[in-house]
Amino acid sequence: MSSWEAPETLQNQSLTTRELEVLTCLAQNMSNRQIAEHLIIAESTVKWYVRQLFNKLDVNKRRDAVTRAKTLGLLQTDGQVTPFRHNLPYAMTPFWGREAELSALDQLVVAPDVRIITVVAQGGMGKTRLAMEVARRQIEQRTPFPDGVFFVALAPLEAPEDIAGAIVAALDIPLHEAAHKFDNETQQLIDYLSDKRMLLVLDNFEHLLDGRTLLTQIVTRAGNVKLLVTSRQRLLLSGEQLFFLHGLEMPDTTEISVTKYAAAQLFVSASKRLLPDFKLHDGDAEQLLRICRLVDGMPLGIELAAAWAGMMSLANIAEEIERNLHILNAEYHDMPERHRSMQATLEISWNRLNAEQQVGFQNLTVFRDGMTRAAASEVAGVTLPLLVTLVHKSWLSYDRERDRYTVHELQRQFGAVKLQAEIGREKMVRQQHSIYFCNYLNKREKNWFGENQKEAAFDIRREIENIRQAWRWAAAEGDSDLLAQGLNSLCYFYQRESRNTDGQNACQIARAVLEKNEKDGREPSPQELVLLSRILSWQSGFTDNVKRKEMLLAQSQATLDRVSASTTDTRPEQAVIYREQAQTAYLNDYEEGVRLAQHTLKLYRNLGDRWGESETLKLIGSSYNYLGQYVQSAEFLRQALKLKRQLNDTNGSAKVLHNLANVVRHQGAFEEAEALHRESLELFGKLDNRRQQRRCLASYSYTLLFSGKFSEAMEIAKQGIELDRQLGLYPDPWMLNPFSLIAIHLGHYDEAKRTANECLQLSRSRGELMNHSWALWYLGSVALVEGDLIGARRFLLQSVAVLAELKHVYHSILKAVLSYITRVQGDMRLSRHYLAAALHAAIEAGSVSPVMYCLPAAALHAVDMGDVERAIELYSMAQRFGLVANSRWFSDVACDELSGLMASLPTETINAPRARGRELELWSTAEQLLLEMGDTQGALQA
């Protein structure tokens, strides 16, 4: 049994490997300090292990612990073991994170077919510390290096021929004199290593690359020696195993606890060394994440930033880093001079680049979030060989998964400052960058109208940071031609992604330039006026505020009116204005929306713009849907769907399917509606269009709701809201409203009321009348079951006024609810009037949902009139619909009363009317009920 294996005879519990190592050291009369140095652990940790040994061995003294261990067979009787040889320096600070890197390097270090491992990264990334931690773990785990683990610091060396001497000194081995077998230091070193099983850590090799031959000799002639090398550039040896090191792990958002991540932990730890009571205050988590991102998780950058924690706020530290690198410096005298400032660290590597490499890298700093090989060549004039060289020298990284080259942010800042000193060249490169990416947008514009929409979105999403940079440059230079090239494609992208704020900002940047030119006295050209009109139209589409939409579209029209029709064909821009005006009216005035859309349709057909025609057909169909004219709605939507499919417009087809599903739901074809929703969701999924998926999920939840599938509806609604959260769009009243109505029918009234109040505030601030009226409807429905009849009636009347003005068919549902309220209040005549009005609107529209709301109310009125059999018929008919049969809300406002009535009657009394009710036809029954209500004129006025 080896000296570190625990015997089964130990009375309490087995000793760990570390405890056995400490016990062996105690047997050799080592002090706590000596044990700490030998095992590379803290002295306080040694004391903790000694206490553990005392407890397990049931002793109080070191000598007794050794004696007891020998008795139990835990130690050889002489208590001696061969110490594990190493020279690793003791770490002055904790090691944070890098679990994945440590695990990967652990495997490489013991892999028999890997001989040289090069950890490659720019200065300050933590190569040395990581290599030391890997070496320390080999010592702890007693991995296959019985002859030791040795650290060789190469940074102080000036010439490659000094490497062998540095290794010899680290190993502390004697050398032969020249008269003996070997006549030089290198040969003697290799001979010494030839039969050794050893790990050598060669730190900071980048300035000694001409000494690579020695490494080849070692691994060739000393087969069991492993080399772990750290370098700012790869060694370019055939047997070299590369290991590229990047920044410490950071979260994507502050919704996750920032301090669980290594980058933040390092910052806090470094700050506490300066300020023992340092802690994060409110709002600091976001700023800490910002700092870590600015330095891309580089450990040295984090340490240098933390040095300022006692002198300024985290927000100010972040702002200073954004300005320049000068803040990233510290005066720690035990820190190598090359690491006392980020500027100094980077200058060392910079001076190892030749003139061509320096110019190439400077040019590449105009890119954001990396670049493709093609872009690097066309914009910066950097060839593939030069890209490869910069990767080898750790000035670039190659992301194989994304097939692009990336620059560490601190290196980019460093190079950008040097480029700024070359004013003429900087302007030329930035102009090329702007031309390249505005043209990049323009090439993809046609893809938004056909089958390549997903590819277009992917391409632009991948380059969006470069595009934004190019857009700002074109605007700053007043280059309206470049802005015109990129406008439509960029805005289609932002529209598809529902990135309204980004869309508004892009439009505002371009708009400000054109408007400034005119303010400065320069008469705009017709092309500039057309561009400005397009910008204003797009900007209207990116705002939620209806009044602002209307104002922007009025400005767009006024701008377009200034263009002479004789010189420029402005019909495409006019069609866009009409379409956006129709879309805006669609929010508050459906009839006006249809009228404007009809104008748009004619214009698009005259232009031969089939995509614009399909969009307008969809808009008209959607407007007719809300007007309750379902036959016309379905007709226009099916025309739109046919055209979308001919154009291979998958995204457009999915939108039309979504709208068509809503129409057939109103007509009571719930199964068909569900199938259409699923088809729409599948198409959006193929396009990875999650922003449209969320809207489809909201509508799908309504379909399930009116089918009476409340649990499924709630699950779908939650999926939509979760997508909103993921996309940063929460809260949105469009998505929250179905959640409220489902909660009502499930009987979760408090939850429904809370969400409806949230919707009310949001829609009121945005000027969205429909969403506002729905929130009032839900609040009124909850107030009814809570017994607040006055409040319920007030909410419902406000909602009815809005929906009636919009001519939205759902005002009929609200009147059915008002019928329940006024009946409880004892106003039977008004209750019947509301019920008749609801039936009249539902019949006129052919909408099933309002009729379902009316049936229990009609049954209650039959009870009040003493016609019990009619009440049973109508109630039995209502129970055929899942919306009524499965609803807690319907039970509370009507069904419990009706069920109680039936329970009080003899079976023979209820069987016949119940059977008739199960067979009644919906629309003939609704018309008959309207006749039974009498006062049709009152119904129309209610």
N, C-alpha and C positions, 0 to 999 in steps of 0.2 A: 504493500500500500504506500503511495506517495505521501509526502508530508502535507499535502493540501487536500487530501480526501478524508472525509469525516467517517469514523467507524459507526457501526450500528449500535455499539455498546454505550454511546452517550446517553445519559439518563434522561435529560430534559428534552432537548431537541438538537438536531444536527447543526453543526457549525457551517457557516457560509464560507465560500472560498476566501473572501476578504478577511473574515475572522481568523481563519487558519493561517493566513499570511501574517497577520498582526501577532498571532500567537507564536509563530516561528521567530519573528523578530524579538519578542519578549524573551524567548529562550536564549537569544544571543546577546542579552543585556543591552539592547538598543534603547536610547531615550525616546521620548515622544517625538522630539524634533528629528532625530535620526530616522525613525520609522516613517515620518511624514515625507522626508526627502527621498527615502528609499522607494516608497510606494507611490510617490507623486500625489499625495492627498494633503489636505489641510491638517494642521496639528490638532485643531478642535475635533476634527473627524476621527483622528487617532484616539483621542480621549473617549469619544463616544463608543468606539469599538472595544476599548479596554473595559469599559463598564459593562458592555454586553457580554464579554467573556467572563467577567466576574460573576454575573448573574447566572449564566448557563453552567458554569463550573462550580457554582456555590462556594466561592472563595472571596477574600477581601484584599489579597496582596498579589503582586506580580509573581513572586517566587512560588507562592502556593498554586497559582494558576498553572505555572510550568510543571510543577510536580504532579498536580492533578492530571494534566494533559498527558504526561508520560505514563501515569498509571493506567489511564484509559486507552493508551495506544495511539494517542493523537500525534505524538512526536517520537522521533527516534531517541534512544536513551542519551545520545550525545547532544541532542537538540540542535544539530548543525545542518544547514542546507546551503547549497551553492547560491549566493545572491544573484539575482537577475541583473545583468549589466545594462546600464543606460546612462545617458548624460543629459536627459531632458530637463530644461530649466523649469523652475516652479512658476506656474501661472499666477500673475498678480491680480487678475480679475476673473469673474465667472465666465464660463462659456455658454452662449445662448443659441438655442435652436440648432439648425443644420442636421436634424435627425436623419432626413433622407440622404443627405450627402455623406454623413458618417457611415450609414448602413451600406451605401454603395461602395465607398472606399474600403470599408472593412472586407467586403467580398473580393475586391480587386487585389488587395494587399496579400491575401492568402491564396489567390488563384494561381495554380502552378504554371499556367501558360502566359502569365503577365509578369514581365520583368522590370519594365520602367513605366512608372505612372507619373504623368506631368499634370499637376493642378495649374490650370492656366486662367489668369484673370488680371485685370488692371490693378495697379497699386491701390491698397486700401480696402480691397474686397475681403480680406481675412484669410488669404492663402496660408500664411505661416501658422496662424492660430489653429486653423482646421487641420493642417498636417500634424502639428504637435498633439492635437486631441486624438487623431487617428493612432499616432504612435503610442500615446499613453494607454489607449484601449488595448493595444497589442500586449503591453506589459501586464495589464490587469488580467487579461484573458489567457495569458501564458500561451499565446499562439505560436506558430512554428518558427520562432526566432530565439532558440536557446542561447545563442552567442551574443544576444543583446540588440537593443534598439538605440541608435545614435543620431543625434541632431547635429548637422554641419551648417553653420552660418556662413554663407558665401557673400553677403552684402559688402563686408569690409574689403574683400579681395579686389585687386586691381588688374590682375592678369590671369589668363586661363591656366598657365603653368603653376599657379599657386594652389589649384584645387586639390591636388594629391596631398600636399602638405597640410591643408586644412582638415582633410579626412583623417590623416594620420594623427593629427593633434587631437581631434575629437575622440578617436578610438584609444588614444593614449598607449600607442604601441611603440616598442623600441625599433630602431632602424639599424641595419647592418652598415658597416663601413664599406667604402668602395672596393677594398681589397677582397671582400668576401664574394659570395656567389652572385649577388646582384650589384649592378653598378649605378643604379639610379633609384630615386624615391618611388616612382610610379611602379616599377617592376616589383619592388619589395612590398608595396601596398597590395598589389594584385596577388602576389604569392601568399601574403598573410590571409587575404580574404578567400582564397581558393577553396578551402575546406570549411568555411564558416556558413552558418545559417543565421542571417543577420538582416535587419532592416536599417537602411541608411536614409535619413531625411536630408535632402540637399536643398537648402532654402535660398531663394533669390538667385536663380541661375541666368536670368535674362541678359546680363552684361558680360557673360563668360561663354557665349555660345561656341566660340572656337575651341573650347575645352570638351566638346561633346564626345570626342574620340575616346577619352578616358572612360566615359560611362559605357560605351560600347565594349571596351576592353573588360570592364568589371563584369558585366552581365554575361559576356562570352566565356570568360575563364573562371569566374566564381559563380557557379550555377545555382547556388542557394542563397545568394545575396539579392535582396529586393531593393530597388531604388524608388523612393517617393520624392519627386522633384517639384518645387514650386517655381513658377516663372511667369513673367508678364507676356511671354510669347512662347509658342511651341518650339520644341527642340528640333523638329524635322528629322527624327530618327525612325528607321523602318519599324523597329519594335516598340515604338512609343505608344502607350495607352493614354489618350487625352482625357482630361476631366475638366470641363469648363465650369468655372464657379461664378455664380450670379449673386444678386443681393439677397438679404435675409427675407424671409416670408412676411408678407403684409396682407391684411384683409382687403377685400374690395370695397367695403363699406363700414361705417361706424355702427351699423345695426348689429354687427358682430362685435363682441368685446375686443377692443383693440389690444389690450394688454395681454391677451392670450397668445400673441404672435411675437416671434423672436425679435423683430426689428424694434417694436415698441418696448419690449422688455429690456433690450440693450440700452435704449434711450433713458428709460426710467432708472435703470441700475447706474448708468454713468452720471446721471443727474444727482442721484443720492450720494455718490461719492463726494460731490461738492456741497450738496445740501442734504444732510441726513433726514430732514423732515419733508423733503420734496414729495409732492403728490399732485395728481391731476385734478384740476378744478373743472367746474361746469364749462363745457365747450372746448376743453383742451383735447379731448379724444380726437375730434375732427382735425385740429391743428397738428397734433402729433402724427396722425396719419398723413397729413399734407407734407410734413417735414420728411417723413420716411419715404414718401413717393418722390419728392424732389431730389433726394439723393439715391433713389432707386434701391433702397435697402442696403446701400454700401456701409459696412460696419464702421470704417474710418469716418465717413461723412456723418454718420449718426453720432459717433463719439465726439467729433468736433462741434457738431450742432448742440449737443447736450452741454458742452462747456459754457454755453451762454445762458443756460436755464436760470441761473441766479441773477442775471442782469437784465433780462427782458422777457416779455411774454412769449409764449410759443407762437402766437400769431405773428409777432414782430420778427422772430427768428425765421419763420417761413418766408416772410416778405423779403428779408435781407438775402436769403439764399436765392430767391427768384431774381434779385437784382444782379448779384455777382457772387463769385466764389470767395471773396476776401474774408467774409465772416467765418469761413470754415478753417480756422487756425487755432492753435492752442500752444501753450508754453510749458508743456510737461518735459522736464529735463531728462527723465528716464525713457522718453519716447524718441526713437530715431529721428534725426532732423528731417529726413525725407517724409516723415509722417506727421510733422507738426503743423502742416497746412496742406489743404487739398491742392492749392496752386503748386507748391513745391513737389508734391507727389506726382502730379501730372507732368510737370516740366521735365522731370527725369526721363520719363518715357518719351516725351515729345522730342527731346534732343537726340534720341536714338533713331528718329525718322529722318529720311533724306528729304530734300526739297520737294520732289514730286509727291511723296507720300504726305507731306505736311499740307501742300496746296490741295491735294485730293480730299484729305479729311476736312479741311476748312470748308470746302465747297459742299461737302455732305451735311454740314451742320444746318443747312437751310431746311432739311427734311424734318418731319415730326413723326414719331412712332415708326421709324424705319423707312426702308425703301426697297423696291425691287431692283434687280440687276439692270433692267432696261431703263428705269427711271434714273438710276445712278449714272448711267452712261450718257443719257440724253440731256439731263439737267446739269450734272456736275462734271461731266467729261471724265468719269472714273471708269477705267476698263476692268474687266474681270480679273486679270492678274493683280492689279492694284487693290481691288476689293479683297482678294485672298490674302495678300500681304498684310493689309490692315487687320484682317481677322487673326492672322498668325501673331500679330504684335499686340493683340487685345485692345485695339482701338475700335473695332467693330465686333459684333456677334452675328452669327448666322442662325436664324430660326428656321430649321428644316421643315417644321410642320406648316409654317406660313410661307415658306420660300421667300424670305426677305431678310435684309440686313438691318440690324438695329444698333443704335448708339446709346451708351449710358448717358443719362441726362447731364451729369456733372462734366463728362468729357465733351458733350455737345456744347455746353456753356463755354467751356475752356476754348474750344476751337472756334466758336462763334465770335468770341471777343477778338481773336486773332484775325478772323475774316473781316470784322468791322474796320480794322485798321487799313484794309485794302478796299477803299471806298468804291472805286470803279469796278473791281472784280465782284464785290458783294452785290452791287446793283445788278450787274449782268446775270449772276447766278440766280438771284431772286426773281428776276424777270423771266428767265428760262423756266424756273420752277412754277411760276404762275401760268405761263403759257402752256406748259405740259399738262397741268392738272385741270385747267379750264377746258382744254381740248379733250382731256380724259372724260370729263363730264359730258361734253357735247357728243362724243362718240357713243355714249350709252343712252342718249335721250330716246332714241327709237325703241330701245328695249323695254321701256315702260308700257308700251302699248301692245305687246305680244307675248310670246311664250318664254322670253328670256328675262322676265322680271326678277326672278330669284337671283339670277346671276348678276344682274345690274345692281341689285341691292347689296349683294355680297361684295362686289368690286368696290362700290362707293363706301360701304361700311369699313372695309379694310383700309381705305386711303383717306378716311374722313378728316383726320388731323392734318394731313398734307393739303387736302382740299380747302379746309378752313383757312390755313395759312396762305394759300394761293389766292383765295377770295379776298382776304384782307389786303394783300399786296396790290391786287388789281384795283381795288377800291381806293386805296391810298394814292395810287398813281393816276387815278381818274380814267382808267382804261375801260371805257364803256363797251368796246368790242369784246374784250375778254369776259366781262360781266354778262353780256348778252349771250355769249357762247355757253356759259355754264348755268345760267339762271334756272331754266326749266328743269333740267335733270336734277340739280341740287334740290330744288323745291319738291319735285316728285318724290325724291328719296325721303326728305323730311316729312312729307305728307304720309307716305306709306308707313314710316316708322312712328308716326304720331309724335314727332319731336317738334311740337309747336313753338317752344321757346327758341330752339335753334333756328327754326324757319323764320321766325320774326326777326331774330338778330341778323341773319344773313340778308334779309330784305332791307332792314333798316340801314345796315352798313352801305349797301349799294345805293339805296335811295338818298342817303345823306350826301353822297358825292355828287349825284346828278343835281340835287336841289341847290347845293352849294355853288356849283358852276353857274347856275342861273342867277343866284343872289349876287355873285361876283360880277354880273353884267354880261356874261357870255350867253348869247341866244342859242338855245338848244337846237340841235338838228332834228329832223323828223324821226330819225332812227333812235335818238336819245329819248324823245317824247314817247315813242312806242315802247321802249324799254322801261321807262318810268311807269307807264300805265300797267305793263305786265307785272312789275314789282309790286305796285299797290294792290293789284288784284290778288296776287299770291299772298301778300301780307294779310289781306282780309281773311283768307282761309286759315291762317295760323292763329287767329284770336277767337276766344270763346265769347267775348262780349258783343252782343248783337248790335248795339248802337255804334260801337267802333267799327264793326264790319261794314255797316251801312255808310259810315263816314268815309272809310277808305275806298269803298267802291264808287262813291260819288266823286272822290278825288281822281280815281282812275279814269272815270268817264270824262271828267272835265279835261284831264290831260290829253286823252285820246281825241277829244273834239278839237284840239288845237292843231292836229295833224291834217294837212290838206289831203283829201281823198284822191285828188288828181295826181299826187306824187307818190303816195304810199297806200298799199292795200291794208287797211286796218281791220278787215273783217275777222281774222282769227282772234285779235285782241278783243274786238267787240263781242264775239261769241263767248269768250272767257268771262267778260264782265257780266253778260246776261246770265251765264250759268251760275256764277258766284252769287248774283243777286237772287236767282231762283233758290239756290241752296240756303241763303240767309232767310228768305221769306218762308222757306220750308220749316224753319224753327218756330215761327210765330203766326204765319198766315198762309195756310196751304193753298187756298184758291189763288192768291197772288203768285205763289210759287209755281203753280201749274201754268198760269198765264205767261209768266216770264220764261218758263221752260219751253213753252210752245214756240215763242220767238226764237229761242236758242236753237231748237230742233230744226227750224226752217233754215237758219243761217248755216248750221253745220252741214245740212244736206246740200245747200247751194255750194258750199266749199268742197264737198266730197270728202269731208272728214268723218270717216266711219267710226273711229274711236270716240270722237266728240259726240256723234249721234247716239252711240250706245250708252254713253254716260248720261246723256239728257233723257233718253228713254227710261233709264233706271230711275232718274230723279222724278220724272212725271209719275211713273208707277208707284213710287214711294209716297208721293204727295196724295195720290188718289187713295192709297191705303189708309192714310190718316183721316181722309175725308169720309171714309166708310164706303167708298165706291169701289167695291172689291172686284167686280167684273172688269171695269176699266183698268184697275190697278194690275190685275193678273195679265190682261192683254198686253199692256205696255212692258211689263216685266218679262213676259215670254219673248217679246220682240227683242228686248235688250239682251236676253240670254242667248238667243239665236245668233245675234250679231257678235257678241263677245266670244262665242265658241268659234265662229268663222275667223275671228281675228286672233285666235289662240290666246286670248287675254284671260289667263287662268285666274288672276286676282280679281278681275272684273266679273268673271263668271261666278266666283265664290260669293262676291257681294250681292249679285242679283239673286242667287239661290237663297241667300240669307233673307233678303227682302220678300221673296216669293213665299218662303216658309211662313213669314208673319201674316201674309195675306190669307193663305189657306187655313191657317190657325183660326183667324177670325171667322172663316166660313165653316168652321167646325170639323175640318178634316185633320184631326190631330195626328194620326199616324203618318199621313203624308207630310205634314209639317215637320215632324220629328225626322223623317228620312231626308228631307231637304236640308234641315239644319246639319245633320251628320255629314251629308255630302259637302256642304259648304265648309264645315270644320276640317274635313279631310283635305280639301284643296288648299285652305289656308295653312294647314300643317305642312303640306308638301312644299309650300313657298316659304315656310318658316316665318309666316306673317303673324306673329303673336298679337300684334296690336289689333288686327281685325278679328282674330280668334276671340279676343276678350268680348267684343261687341256681339259676336255671334253667340257666345256662351250666355250672355245676358238675355238675348231674345229666345234662345233655346230654353232657358229656365222658365220664361213666361209660358212657352208652349207646354212644358211639363206641368206647370202650375195649373193652367186651365184644363189640363187633362186629369187633374186631381192627384198627380204623382208628386206630392209635396216634398218628400224626403229626397227623391232624385233631383227635383228642381233646386232644392237648397244646396245639394252637393255641386250641381253645375254652377249655380250662382257664386258659391265660394271659390270654385276654380277660376271664375272670371275675375273676382276680386283679388285673388292671389296673383293672377297675371298682372293686374293693375299695380300691385305692390312691387312685383319683380321689375316692371317696366318704369317704375317711378311715376305712375299716372294716378295713384291713389291720393285723395278720394275723387271720384267722378260720380255725379248724381245719376248718370245713365246706368252705371253699374250697380249702384247702391239701391236704386228704386225697386228692382225685382226682389232683392234680398228682403226689403221691408214688407212687400206684399206676401211673399211666401211665409215670412215669420208670423204675419197676421193669421193666415189660414192654419198654421201649425199651433196657434194659440200662444206664441211667444210675444206677448204684447209689449212688454217693456223693451225688448230688443228692437221690435218694429218701430216703436215710438222714438227711441234714441236715433236709429238710422234715418227715419223720416225727418227728424229735426235737422240732422246733419245735411240731408239732401236739400231741405228748404233753404238753409243759409247759403249753401253753395250755388244753387240755381238762381237765387235772388241776386247774389253778387255778380253772376254772369249774365243776367238778363234772359235766362232760358225759361220761357213761360210754361212750356209743356212739362218739363221736369218739376218746376215749381208747383204746378197744379196737381201733379201726381202725389207729391209729398203731402199736400193739403188733404187729398183724398185719403191717404193712409192714416194721417193723424185723426181725421174725422171718423174713420172706421174703428180705430182703437178707442177714441173717446166714447163711441156708442156702447161698446161692450163694458166700458168702465163706468157707465151711468152718467157721464157728463153730456147730457143731451143738448144743452145750449151750445157748448163748445163744439160738439160733433156737427151740429147743424151749421154753425158759423164756418167751420173748416170746409164742409161740403159745398156750401153756397159759394164761397170764394172760388173753389176749384171748378164748380160747374160754370161759373161766369167766364173763366179763362177758356175752358175746353169748348164751351158753346161758341165763344168768339172765334176760336180756331177751327170750329166745325169738326172737331175730333169726335169720332163715334163713341168714345168712352164716356162722354158726358151722360150717355144713357145709363151706364152702370152707376154713376154717382146719383142720378135721380132715383134709381132703384134703392140705393142705400138711404136716400132722404125719405123714401116711402117708409122704410123700417123706423126711422127716427120719429117722423111725425105721427106714425101710428102709436108709438109708445107715449108720445106727448098727448095723445088723445084727439088729435086733429084728423079724424078719419077721412073727411072730404079731401083735404090737401094731400093726405097720404095716397088716396086713390088717384088724384090728379098726377102726382109724381110717378106712380106706377104706370099709368097710362102713357105718360110722356116717354118713359123709358122704353116701353113696348113699341110705341110708334117709331122711335128713332132706330131701334134694333131691327124692326121689320123693314123699314125703308133702306137700311144699309145692308141687310142680310147678314148681320153679325150675331153669332151664336152666344158669345160670352155675356152680353147684357141680358139675354133671355134667361140664361141660367141663374143670374142674380134675381130676376123677376119672379121666377116660379115659386120659391118659398114665400115671398111676400104676397103673391096672389093667393096661395093656400091659406095664409093667415087671414086675408080679407074674406075668403070664403067662410072661415070659421066665424068671423065677426058677423057675417050675414046669416049665420045659422045653417049654411049649406055644408054639412059635415062630409057628405059623400064627395062633393066637388073638391073640398079641401084635401081629402085622402087621395083622390085622383091626381091632383096637381103635385102633392107632396111625393107621391110614388113616382111620378114622372121626373121630378127634380132629383130623386135618389138615383136615377139612371146615370147621372153625370158625376164623375169622380170629384169635380170641383166642389159640389154640394155635399155629396155623401161622405167625403173624407175630411171635411173642413171643421176645425174647432170653432172658427168664427161663425159659420152658418149655424152650427149647433147652438152657440150662445145667443144669436139674434133671432132664430126662428125654429130650427129643427128640434131642439129639446122640447119646446112647447108643442109642436106638432106630434112628436113621438109620444109625449105624455098623453095627448088626446087619444091617439090610436090605442095606446095601452089600456085606456079606461073603457074602451068599447068592446063589445062581444066580437069574437072572431068572425061570425057570420055577417056582421055588419061591415067589416072592413075588407073582406076578401074580394068581393066583386069590384068595388071602386079601385082597389089596389091593382087588380089585374088589368082594368081598363087603363089606368095610368101608365102601366108598363108598355102599353101599345100605342099611346097617343103620338101623333106626328107633330114635330116641333113647330113648324111655321103655321100650320092650320090652327094649332092650339093657341099660339101667340095672337093670331088675328082674332080668334074667338074671344080670348081674354080681353083684347082691346075693346071689342063690342060690349062685353059684360061690364067693363069699367064705365060705360056711358060717356058723358061729357067729353067728347073728342076734342072740342074746341078748347076746353080747359087743359086738356093734355098737351095740346100744341103750345099753349102759353106758359105751361108750368116750367 
